[in-house]
């Protein structure tokens, strides 16, 4: 398999692994499983109840509710006499559609029939007295058919009435079976819809719930050595996450103190070493008996340069040391070229500048920009062989510095901006701090600095923010 094929295969696998390990996916999966198990348990219970409960119980319940509806439809006059019955459309239709299967009748206290849905059933129903049958279910025989009989009693102004409803067992069983048969299917479809609906909507709910945590993560990403004073906001964060936020802020507090102590040490050490090195150099130059003065002076100059760069690094690592003003970038580039002109001429390296005269000014610390460009162009001159050129190209959004040197080992590219890192073929005069200083300056300006190999040589690119808006003067 080719390298490209392996990469294309690796990317989906990585996306899948990242997705399955995410908190959102785990919450979604657990919730789906819990919901599915709960609904399946409910289904099992419902099916068990249906299978264990005789159809007669459902039939009796229907017959009892029919009697209650008949009672609610009875109309009486002011003296408590029965006038008529008004049933809802469903029950009225039911009594007319199945007059021999479901019947009602209303009797007075003496057992006389006052109202009935079917006059063919005016024979006595059952062998119990009316008062004895109130609230009870009885199996009676009417026209050679078994019926479930249920009776209710009511009083209206000293008048007693009895309401009886009878439902044939055959009709009741068919009606109940028609009601119960689709229930398992309905429950199954309901479970399926609930799981699908929940599965589709729950990711949005998780996203809403975890939004404060995501915002906090984004805020944590923005915390860099240049703004260690920032702290994460614990408001609107779930209580379970607040201890983590507090612990992270405590770590930032300790890290800030350590960083400040380190910067103070660098600054103090550089200041304390600067003056003794200057005095030592003067004594060596003036002392007539010292041999190999050139070698000693070169070592002192190297140490002085390191001290000077340490001091620069300590100062440029603190945001408050920058003074941002409208800066003519072209003028700064020309200052750098003039500063390095003699060195380039001695090494027979030409410095070529490409830039439009109408480039807008930028918000920058002029001194820091000078140091940034000087360090990069100086490195480009050092690696360029005689009779070659260093090209500087300035556009609205970038600075590009290209040399014609031997290039950089790709394995070394990630370490170029590390402090004190020097390549195996680096000049002995280098301290390993020049590009680290450039990185600090770029970060302070919110610029991005990158290095890439060309067909011949190296290009260092400084990318400015895309929406930086400056005045021309």
PyMOL commands that set and color helices and strands:
alter all, ss='L'
color gray80, all
select helices_A, chain A and resi 3-20+23-52+55-73+89-97+119-121+130-133+169-181+183-209+211-221+225-227+239-286+293-316+319-321+329-346+366-383+410-415+434-444
alter helices_A, ss='H'
color red, helices_A
select strands_A, chain A and resi 74-76+82-85+102-108+113-116+137-142+145-156+159-168+325-327+349-355+362-364+388-394+398-402+448-453+458-463
alter strands_A, ss='S'
color yellow, strands_A
deselect
rebuild
show_as cartoon
